Amino acid sequence: MDKRLCKSTHIIILAAGKGSRISNYTKKPKSLLQISNKSILESNIDKFMKVGAKNFTLVLGYKDFLFKKITKSYKNNINIKITKNKNYISKGNSYSLLLGLKKINSRCIFLDGDIMIDFKILKHFLKSKKFNLALVGKGDISDQECAKVFINKSKKIKYMIDKKFAKQDVLKSSKFLGEAVGIIRLDNGHRKKLICILNKFLSKKKNLKKNWENPLNIFMSKNNLDYYYTKSNKWIEIDNKQDYLKAKRIF
């Protein structure tokens, strides 16, 4: 993707959650944790700006007032929209994703706000000629922490699912590829289709707290999603204190 396309691609960052697994270490939203004298949020915004992105939507919830200083600092350089998941305790990041996707009307990239990623990985991901794309990294199928990616015979993503929830028939009918980094790129048509899936998925109360991998699997059963695979280990999803300390060592 060249800089012209990046300018017309909307970046959605999901940062509404409380981060219960790291709450005994910090009371800040995870995306505001500092790594190399910069918050995770600022680091991600800066990397996308470096490749030409100009339009951002932040989905906020927990302690959203803490983000004001950062968003204000960018107002002269990029366009930042804010949408709020006011019910972030009872409604998880599937709902946050729906809010973000409905806020825009263009091709997009969405990502979780607690991801740290090396700029080179992001740059190569964006250079892929395939637009409906997920970023996938190396992983261990026995690790039950991160979502695992399985592909079909056509080398399209078939499932993106926690290993502990994967049934034996899933493992037999598809090939394990790696771990989901947590960044997805969609054209505008696929964005609209995912909105429809999310609306139906979230109409059931039992789904309100579920992560976006769940409705995405429904989406992928009807729509192709390609992948870009990185061999680099310079990325991490920060769920707890150990992840945060590891991220500080890596970056």
Backbone bond lengths (Angstrom), bond angles and torsions (degrees), N, CA, C in turn:
res aa  C-N    CA-C-N  psi(-1)  N-CA   C-N-CA  omega(-1)  CA-C   N-CA-C  phi
1 M - - - 1.456 - - 1.527 109.21 -
2 D 1.337 116.92 122.72 1.451 119.15 179.42 1.528 110.31 -82.84
3 K 1.344 115.59 175.73 1.465 119.45 -175.55 1.519 112.12 -64.07
4 R 1.335 117.08 -30.22 1.466 120.23 178.64 1.525 110.26 -62.62
5 L 1.345 116.61 -44.08 1.457 120.42 178.78 1.526 111.28 -69.04
6 C 1.329 116.56 -36.64 1.460 119.83 179.15 1.522 111.26 -62.22
7 K 1.334 115.82 -35.78 1.464 119.77 179.54 1.518 111.72 -63.55
8 S 1.332 117.12 -30.07 1.464 120.56 -178.72 1.522 112.46 -97.27
9 T 1.319 116.80 5.75 1.469 121.90 178.00 1.515 109.78 -101.99
10 H 1.308 116.02 127.63 1.467 121.01 -177.73 1.531 109.30 -89.57
11 I 1.314 116.29 131.81 1.472 121.87 179.71 1.524 108.98 -99.93
12 I 1.325 116.36 120.41 1.469 121.85 179.68 1.530 108.80 -108.54
13 I 1.315 115.99 120.89 1.468 120.95 -179.67 1.524 108.64 -112.82
14 L 1.329 116.62 121.25 1.458 122.70 -176.83 1.527 109.41 -92.45
15 A 1.327 115.83 109.85 1.471 120.48 -174.27 1.518 111.64 -138.28
16 A 1.339 116.56 39.21 1.466 119.90 -175.02 1.526 113.63 -92.85
17 G 1.329 116.79 -22.49 1.461 120.41 -170.68 1.512 115.67 -69.52
18 K 1.318 115.03 160.11 1.470 122.17 -179.91 1.517 112.23 -82.27
19 G 1.325 117.79 -27.38 1.467 120.71 -178.09 1.514 112.29 71.35
20 S 1.322 116.48 60.65 1.465 121.16 -174.35 1.528 112.95 -61.63
21 R 1.337 117.83 -31.03 1.467 120.34 -176.90 1.522 113.32 -75.27
22 I 1.325 117.26 -11.74 1.460 119.90 178.47 1.534 110.87 -118.00
23 S 1.327 116.65 5.67 1.461 121.37 -174.76 1.526 113.79 -67.91
24 N 1.344 116.53 -20.36 1.464 118.59 176.50 1.529 112.05 -79.20
25 Y 1.344 116.45 -7.32 1.461 121.83 179.51 1.524 111.35 -108.15
26 T 1.326 117.14 -39.48 1.463 121.39 -179.67 1.515 110.08 -145.08
27 K 1.319 116.26 148.55 1.463 121.96 175.59 1.523 111.26 -100.44
28 K 1.329 117.38 3.24 1.457 121.63 177.44 1.527 110.48 -81.10
29 P 1.326 117.82 154.84 1.471 119.13 166.26 1.526 108.98 -59.33
30 K 1.327 117.46 141.63 1.468 120.67 -174.79 1.523 113.04 -57.93
31 S 1.308 117.18 -35.21 1.467 119.67 -177.34 1.523 112.85 -68.62
32 L 1.339 117.49 -8.98 1.458 120.73 177.73 1.528 112.72 -100.50
33 L 1.330 117.08 1.27 1.461 120.03 175.71 1.524 109.57 -64.78
34 Q 1.322 115.90 143.00 1.461 121.61 -175.54 1.532 111.57 -90.44
35 I 1.325 115.20 132.66 1.469 122.48 172.57 1.521 106.98 -136.85
36 S 1.328 116.79 121.50 1.472 121.95 -177.43 1.533 111.54 55.72
37 N 1.347 114.84 48.10 1.470 122.63 175.15 1.523 114.16 62.86
38 K 1.331 116.04 25.75 1.458 120.06 179.34 1.531 108.26 -150.31
39 S 1.326 117.09 141.70 1.457 118.84 178.03 1.530 110.32 -69.10
40 I 1.331 115.84 158.03 1.467 120.59 177.42 1.523 109.67 -58.27
41 L 1.317 116.77 -41.39 1.465 120.73 179.34 1.526 111.25 -60.35
42 E 1.317 117.01 -48.93 1.467 120.40 179.79 1.524 111.20 -62.04
43 S 1.320 116.31 -39.94 1.457 120.74 179.03 1.526 110.76 -59.39
44 N 1.328 116.48 -44.81 1.467 120.27 -179.23 1.523 111.87 -69.32
45 I 1.312 117.18 -42.39 1.466 120.04 177.65 1.529 110.19 -60.52
46 D 1.319 116.56 -45.48 1.467 120.75 -178.17 1.530 112.03 -61.74
47 K 1.326 116.73 -38.70 1.471 119.77 179.89 1.528 111.11 -66.99
48 F 1.315 116.94 -40.42 1.464 119.25 177.96 1.523 110.99 -70.13
49 M 1.318 117.47 -35.48 1.462 120.40 175.61 1.523 111.19 -62.14
50 K 1.317 115.74 -35.23 1.457 121.68 -178.27 1.526 112.18 -63.79
51 V 1.331 116.35 -26.74 1.465 120.04 178.01 1.526 111.60 -99.55
52 G 1.324 116.74 9.60 1.460 120.54 171.92 1.511 116.90 104.25
53 A 1.337 118.90 0.78 1.467 120.81 -179.49 1.526 110.91 -66.53
54 K 1.319 115.22 138.05 1.467 121.10 -177.69 1.524 113.32 -123.83
55 N 1.321 117.01 -17.77 1.462 120.68 -173.26 1.528 111.44 -120.05
56 F 1.317 115.04 123.76 1.458 121.44 -175.96 1.527 110.27 -130.81
57 T 1.329 115.52 145.88 1.462 121.73 168.57 1.517 108.09 -125.47
58 L 1.311 116.15 127.24 1.461 121.91 175.82 1.517 108.36 -106.15
59 V 1.324 115.95 126.02 1.463 120.38 174.73 1.522 106.92 -98.78
60 L 1.313 116.03 111.25 1.460 122.49 -173.46 1.521 111.00 -114.24
61 G 1.336 115.46 161.88 1.464 121.03 177.79 1.509 109.73 -157.88
62 Y 1.324 115.20 -82.73 1.466 121.78 -178.39 1.532 111.10 -60.17
63 K 1.331 115.79 121.46 1.467 123.22 178.38 1.538 111.93 47.87
64 D 1.321 115.48 48.50 1.461 120.25 -177.08 1.532 113.06 -60.91
65 F 1.323 117.71 -24.17 1.468 121.26 179.85 1.526 112.14 -62.98
66 L 1.334 117.50 -23.23 1.466 120.61 -178.70 1.525 112.62 -71.19
67 F 1.328 116.74 -12.72 1.462 121.06 -177.16 1.531 113.01 -89.55
68 K 1.325 117.37 -10.48 1.470 121.14 -172.38 1.526 113.27 -58.73
69 K 1.303 116.46 -43.50 1.463 120.26 -177.55 1.525 111.38 -62.70
70 I 1.323 116.20 -41.93 1.467 120.48 -179.49 1.524 110.90 -67.47
71 T 1.329 116.85 -49.24 1.465 119.22 -177.95 1.528 111.15 -62.18
72 K 1.318 116.41 -35.88 1.466 120.52 178.51 1.521 111.10 -64.93
73 S 1.342 117.29 -34.81 1.465 121.02 -177.41 1.528 112.51 -68.43
74 Y 1.333 117.35 -18.80 1.469 121.20 -178.10 1.531 113.18 -100.29
75 K 1.316 118.08 -3.87 1.467 120.42 -167.83 1.524 114.42 -61.44
76 N 1.336 118.10 -24.32 1.466 120.54 -179.61 1.528 113.45 -88.08
77 N 1.332 116.68 -6.24 1.469 120.08 -174.45 1.533 114.06 -115.69
78 I 1.313 116.91 -31.86 1.463 121.06 -177.29 1.526 109.75 -141.42
79 N 1.326 115.34 167.36 1.463 121.36 175.50 1.528 108.77 -99.11
80 I 1.322 116.38 119.15 1.463 120.72 178.99 1.525 109.60 -118.34
81 K 1.335 114.96 119.79 1.458 120.88 172.77 1.530 108.40 -97.76
82 I 1.312 115.95 144.71 1.460 120.97 177.14 1.521 108.55 -116.96
83 T 1.314 116.22 129.12 1.458 120.41 170.03 1.523 107.34 -128.67
84 K 1.322 116.53 145.34 1.466 119.81 -171.32 1.516 112.24 -116.03
85 N 1.316 114.18 131.93 1.455 122.21 168.64 1.528 106.08 -92.03
86 K 1.321 115.68 88.57 1.467 120.45 -175.05 1.520 112.45 -67.36
87 N 1.331 115.96 -22.11 1.466 120.81 -179.84 1.522 111.33 -107.15
88 Y 1.348 115.96 44.85 1.467 120.90 -173.37 1.519 114.11 -62.12
89 I 1.339 117.61 -19.78 1.471 119.78 178.50 1.527 110.37 -76.57
90 S 1.315 116.73 -42.06 1.467 120.80 -177.05 1.528 113.06 -93.70
91 K 1.335 116.90 -15.67 1.461 121.11 -179.02 1.520 109.29 -126.09
92 G 1.340 116.82 118.33 1.460 122.24 -171.84 1.514 114.01 -84.64
93 N 1.362 115.35 -158.33 1.465 117.94 -171.70 1.533 114.11 -77.59
94 S 1.341 118.94 -10.22 1.470 119.36 169.15 1.521 109.66 -65.41
95 Y 1.326 115.80 -41.58 1.465 120.82 177.74 1.526 110.41 -68.64
96 S 1.332 116.75 -40.56 1.470 120.27 176.92 1.524 110.88 -60.32
97 L 1.340 115.82 -41.46 1.463 120.13 178.27 1.523 110.92 -62.00
98 L 1.318 116.94 -43.38 1.467 120.68 178.45 1.528 110.37 -58.77
99 L 1.323 117.45 -44.94 1.460 121.32 178.68 1.534 110.87 -58.87
100 G 1.332 116.11 -43.88 1.461 120.46 -178.98 1.514 112.85 -66.52
101 L 1.324 116.98 -43.81 1.466 121.35 -178.57 1.528 111.83 -66.34
102 K 1.323 116.22 -34.18 1.467 120.57 -179.26 1.527 111.94 -76.47
103 K 1.315 116.62 -17.18 1.470 121.39 -177.40 1.530 111.91 -76.13
104 I 1.336 116.49 -17.50 1.464 120.32 -172.91 1.528 111.11 -122.34
105 N 1.314 116.37 173.98 1.466 121.81 175.84 1.529 108.91 -145.52
106 S 1.333 115.36 62.98 1.461 120.35 -177.23 1.517 109.52 -162.92
107 R 1.340 116.50 175.60 1.464 120.57 171.12 1.524 107.78 -60.23
108 C 1.318 116.50 155.41 1.465 118.20 -173.74 1.526 111.95 -151.12
109 I 1.316 113.61 164.55 1.460 123.54 167.54 1.516 106.07 -127.97
110 F 1.319 117.50 128.42 1.462 118.33 174.62 1.528 110.12 -120.51
111 L 1.318 114.26 147.06 1.455 120.26 -178.02 1.511 110.51 -151.01
112 D 1.321 115.82 153.62 1.453 121.41 174.31 1.523 109.57 -72.29
113 G 1.320 115.67 143.75 1.460 120.56 -175.44 1.507 115.62 -75.45
114 D 1.335 117.72 -4.07 1.468 120.40 -177.89 1.530 112.31 -105.44
115 I 1.338 116.64 22.35 1.467 121.31 -178.93 1.519 110.42 -99.02
116 M 1.327 115.91 133.88 1.461 121.77 168.37 1.518 107.43 -112.99
117 I 1.324 115.85 131.95 1.458 120.13 -175.13 1.519 110.39 -143.15
118 D 1.317 116.17 141.22 1.462 121.24 178.10 1.530 109.67 -67.15
119 F 1.309 116.85 140.65 1.471 121.34 -177.29 1.523 112.13 -58.94
120 K 1.329 118.22 -36.78 1.467 120.68 -178.89 1.524 111.56 -62.08
121 I 1.333 117.00 -38.23 1.462 120.24 178.27 1.527 109.59 -63.23
122 L 1.324 115.55 -47.92 1.454 120.11 -179.40 1.528 111.44 -61.12
123 K 1.314 116.80 -42.71 1.463 121.28 -179.04 1.529 111.36 -62.04
124 H 1.330 117.31 -43.87 1.464 120.55 179.25 1.530 111.25 -68.42
125 F 1.310 117.39 -37.15 1.461 122.34 176.30 1.527 109.95 -59.38
126 L 1.322 116.64 -44.01 1.455 121.53 -178.04 1.522 112.68 -72.59
127 K 1.315 117.16 -21.55 1.468 120.71 179.54 1.523 112.46 -78.30
128 S 1.330 117.97 -13.13 1.456 120.61 -179.65 1.526 110.36 -60.12
129 K 1.335 116.95 139.53 1.460 121.96 -179.67 1.525 112.00 -77.71
130 K 1.321 116.14 -15.15 1.465 120.30 177.41 1.526 108.93 -84.44
131 F 1.318 115.99 132.95 1.455 116.56 -173.61 1.526 113.97 -93.52
132 N 1.324 118.31 -42.28 1.462 120.40 179.87 1.524 108.13 -84.47
133 L 1.314 114.59 100.13 1.467 120.69 -158.64 1.526 111.54 -147.92
134 A 1.328 115.89 141.58 1.461 122.21 173.08 1.522 109.01 -116.69
135 L 1.312 116.27 143.58 1.458 120.97 176.00 1.516 109.13 -87.95
136 V 1.339 115.93 127.61 1.462 122.04 -176.91 1.522 109.30 -126.79
137 G 1.329 116.08 136.71 1.452 120.87 179.48 1.520 112.26 -118.59
138 K 1.319 115.24 173.88 1.463 120.12 178.06 1.531 109.54 -62.17
139 G 1.314 115.49 147.49 1.454 118.72 179.92 1.504 113.01 -161.71
140 D 1.309 115.23 167.08 1.457 123.60 179.64 1.525 107.92 -108.39
141 I 1.300 117.35 121.73 1.463 120.93 -177.09 1.528 112.31 -62.59
142 S 1.321 117.04 -22.69 1.465 119.95 -179.34 1.526 112.83 -82.72
143 D 1.337 117.45 -13.19 1.459 121.86 177.87 1.520 108.81 -76.74
144 Q 1.321 117.01 121.06 1.460 120.48 -174.74 1.526 112.50 -95.17
145 E 1.315 118.19 7.77 1.463 120.93 -176.68 1.520 112.12 -80.42
146 C 1.327 117.69 -54.94 1.467 121.59 -174.67 1.530 111.23 -92.27
147 A 1.343 114.79 155.06 1.456 120.27 176.91 1.522 109.76 -67.38
148 K 1.327 116.47 135.20 1.454 122.82 -179.01 1.527 110.29 -97.59
149 V 1.324 115.49 143.79 1.456 121.21 -178.37 1.517 109.48 -108.09
150 F 1.343 115.96 129.18 1.453 123.02 177.79 1.521 108.50 -120.05
151 I 1.332 116.67 139.61 1.462 120.57 -179.06 1.527 110.72 -116.22
152 N 1.336 115.51 157.26 1.464 120.38 178.61 1.529 110.62 -94.35
153 K 1.309 116.61 -172.84 1.463 120.94 -177.22 1.522 112.67 -66.42
154 S 1.318 116.47 -23.83 1.467 121.52 178.60 1.531 112.07 -85.87
155 K 1.335 115.78 4.60 1.459 122.75 -179.80 1.530 112.71 62.05
156 K 1.335 114.43 35.39 1.456 121.95 170.02 1.520 107.27 -106.75
157 I 1.323 116.26 155.03 1.458 118.81 179.19 1.527 109.42 -69.92
158 K 1.322 115.55 126.77 1.459 121.09 179.10 1.522 111.32 -99.63
159 Y 1.345 115.51 -41.83 1.462 120.40 179.42 1.521 109.92 -140.08
160 M 1.318 114.78 147.80 1.460 122.50 170.28 1.523 104.82 -132.89
161 I 1.302 116.05 98.12 1.461 119.39 -164.25 1.524 111.54 -147.07
162 D 1.334 116.15 147.79 1.456 120.36 174.43 1.521 108.77 -61.87
163 K 1.327 116.63 135.10 1.462 121.15 -177.24 1.530 111.31 -56.49
164 K 1.331 117.33 -37.61 1.466 119.81 -175.91 1.528 112.29 -67.93
165 F 1.353 116.25 -17.03 1.456 119.85 178.51 1.525 112.72 -100.73
166 A 1.317 116.67 -6.54 1.468 120.47 -178.17 1.527 109.83 -74.24
167 K 1.318 115.38 127.18 1.459 120.48 178.46 1.525 109.70 -83.83
168 Q 1.305 116.09 161.88 1.461 120.66 -178.58 1.531 112.31 -60.59
169 D 1.345 117.24 -34.21 1.459 118.83 -179.63 1.522 111.20 -68.75
170 V 1.357 116.86 -27.92 1.459 121.03 175.50 1.523 109.78 -66.29
171 L 1.311 115.92 -45.91 1.461 121.22 -178.11 1.531 111.80 -65.96
172 K 1.322 116.94 -33.06 1.461 120.61 -178.48 1.522 112.44 -78.72
173 S 1.325 117.13 -32.15 1.464 120.67 -173.29 1.521 113.43 -92.63
174 S 1.323 117.28 -0.44 1.467 120.30 -178.67 1.522 110.16 -148.22
175 K 1.315 115.81 165.99 1.463 121.80 -176.03 1.522 110.63 -106.85
176 F 1.325 116.96 132.44 1.458 121.45 177.28 1.529 109.75 -70.22
177 L 1.335 116.15 129.93 1.457 121.20 -179.25 1.523 112.47 -106.77
178 G 1.313 117.23 -49.22 1.466 120.72 -176.67 1.515 110.37 170.49
179 E 1.330 115.87 -157.03 1.457 120.74 -177.77 1.520 111.29 -104.94
180 A 1.312 115.65 143.29 1.461 120.94 176.72 1.524 109.12 -73.37
181 V 1.315 116.32 123.54 1.473 120.60 179.20 1.520 110.34 -73.68
182 G 1.328 116.78 -33.17 1.462 120.15 179.21 1.510 113.81 107.83
183 I 1.347 116.69 25.98 1.467 122.11 177.33 1.527 108.55 -130.06
184 I 1.332 116.20 125.98 1.460 122.56 -177.41 1.533 109.12 -126.96
185 R 1.336 115.60 139.46 1.467 121.33 178.18 1.528 108.82 -118.54
186 L 1.334 117.47 131.05 1.460 122.00 -177.09 1.522 111.35 -134.64
187 D 1.332 116.06 144.17 1.455 118.36 169.83 1.532 108.12 -78.67
188 N 1.333 116.64 174.37 1.461 119.31 -173.08 1.527 112.27 -66.60
189 G 1.335 116.56 -33.75 1.455 119.82 178.12 1.521 112.11 -63.97
190 H 1.324 116.10 -45.33 1.467 120.43 178.21 1.524 111.31 -67.74
191 R 1.335 117.32 -33.25 1.473 120.61 176.14 1.529 109.91 -59.49
192 K 1.323 117.04 -46.11 1.463 121.16 -179.43 1.527 111.31 -64.54
193 K 1.332 116.42 -39.27 1.468 120.31 178.61 1.533 111.10 -65.40
194 L 1.336 116.10 -39.49 1.466 119.06 179.14 1.521 111.18 -67.44
195 I 1.317 117.62 -34.29 1.469 120.72 175.65 1.524 110.54 -59.46
196 C 1.318 116.72 -43.92 1.472 121.12 178.74 1.524 111.41 -61.38
197 I 1.332 115.65 -43.50 1.473 120.72 178.42 1.528 110.00 -62.81
198 L 1.322 117.05 -45.26 1.467 121.46 -179.10 1.522 111.78 -63.21
199 N 1.317 117.11 -42.17 1.469 120.44 178.74 1.523 110.88 -58.70
200 K 1.320 116.22 -45.47 1.465 120.25 -179.79 1.526 110.94 -68.41
201 F 1.341 116.41 -43.23 1.465 121.90 -178.94 1.526 110.92 -61.19
202 L 1.327 116.65 -44.15 1.468 121.36 -175.45 1.520 113.37 -82.30
203 S 1.325 116.79 -4.48 1.467 119.33 175.73 1.528 110.94 -71.54
204 K 1.331 116.23 -15.36 1.465 121.78 176.82 1.526 109.20 -96.75
205 K 1.299 117.00 122.63 1.461 122.55 -174.81 1.525 112.70 -55.75
206 K 1.329 116.96 -34.83 1.466 121.02 -176.61 1.527 112.22 -65.83
207 N 1.339 117.33 -17.28 1.466 121.30 -177.28 1.523 114.38 -95.30
208 L 1.310 118.04 -6.97 1.460 121.41 -170.39 1.531 114.25 -60.16
209 K 1.318 117.47 -31.36 1.464 120.69 -177.97 1.530 113.25 -94.26
210 K 1.316 117.78 -2.28 1.468 120.58 -172.65 1.523 111.83 -77.26
211 N 1.346 114.90 151.55 1.460 121.84 179.31 1.527 111.10 -72.58
212 W 1.351 115.62 160.49 1.458 119.64 -174.68 1.531 114.32 -68.89
213 E 1.341 118.06 -13.39 1.465 118.98 175.47 1.534 110.96 -61.10
214 N 1.332 116.91 -30.40 1.467 120.51 -177.56 1.525 112.58 -66.07
215 P 1.333 119.63 -55.55 1.471 118.10 175.95 1.526 112.89 -68.06
216 L 1.329 117.37 -25.90 1.458 119.45 178.16 1.522 110.97 -64.84
217 N 1.327 117.37 -34.69 1.465 120.24 176.72 1.519 111.44 -64.77
218 I 1.323 116.75 -36.85 1.467 120.74 175.43 1.530 109.15 -64.83
219 F 1.323 115.44 -43.41 1.459 121.91 178.33 1.529 111.03 -58.73
220 M 1.323 116.64 -43.54 1.469 121.01 -176.89 1.518 113.13 -72.34
221 S 1.320 117.63 -17.75 1.463 120.41 176.57 1.532 111.01 -71.47
222 K 1.336 116.14 -16.06 1.467 121.08 -178.00 1.528 112.88 -120.64
223 N 1.336 116.36 -16.08 1.463 120.99 -175.47 1.524 110.07 -135.54
224 N 1.331 116.66 139.09 1.458 120.42 -179.90 1.527 111.68 -72.56
225 L 1.327 115.47 138.44 1.454 121.60 173.33 1.523 107.67 -131.85
226 D 1.320 116.45 116.26 1.453 121.76 178.00 1.531 110.15 -81.66
227 Y 1.319 116.14 179.22 1.459 119.85 179.38 1.519 110.33 -140.63
228 Y 1.317 114.49 153.56 1.462 121.47 166.76 1.527 105.74 -115.59
229 Y 1.317 116.34 125.28 1.465 121.42 -176.87 1.523 110.06 -103.12
230 T 1.330 116.07 127.45 1.455 120.21 176.17 1.521 110.52 -109.75
231 K 1.313 115.49 136.95 1.465 120.64 176.39 1.525 111.60 -86.81
232 S 1.325 116.31 -11.08 1.463 120.69 -178.38 1.528 110.92 -71.50
233 N 1.320 115.63 143.75 1.466 121.62 175.72 1.525 112.49 -96.39
234 K 1.334 116.91 7.76 1.464 119.55 -174.75 1.532 111.47 -87.03
235 W 1.310 114.64 59.79 1.468 121.82 172.07 1.517 107.83 -154.09
236 I 1.322 115.63 153.18 1.462 119.17 179.85 1.520 109.90 -160.16
237 E 1.309 115.54 140.71 1.460 122.00 170.86 1.515 107.06 -96.60
238 I 1.313 117.54 124.03 1.461 121.89 -172.61 1.524 109.81 -94.41
239 D 1.325 115.25 104.60 1.463 121.25 179.85 1.525 112.54 -102.36
240 N 1.320 117.11 -31.55 1.458 120.37 -173.76 1.534 110.55 -144.31
241 K 1.316 116.36 -177.25 1.463 121.41 -177.79 1.523 111.54 -60.19
242 Q 1.329 117.37 -41.40 1.462 120.98 -178.88 1.536 111.08 -61.99
243 D 1.326 115.73 -40.79 1.467 119.92 177.11 1.529 110.56 -62.81
244 Y 1.325 116.40 -42.15 1.460 120.99 -178.95 1.526 111.14 -63.29
245 L 1.327 116.31 -45.00 1.476 119.46 179.26 1.522 110.97 -65.36
246 K 1.336 116.87 -35.49 1.463 121.22 176.69 1.530 110.00 -66.09
247 A 1.318 116.68 -41.14 1.464 120.93 178.89 1.527 110.87 -62.21
248 K 1.317 116.90 -37.99 1.467 120.72 179.26 1.526 110.88 -66.42
249 R 1.345 115.77 -32.53 1.472 119.16 177.66 1.540 110.34 -72.60
250 I 1.322 116.41 -40.71 1.470 120.89 -176.96 1.527 111.41 -69.60
251 F 1.343 115.51 -42.64 1.458 119.48 -173.01 1.530 112.55 -107.15
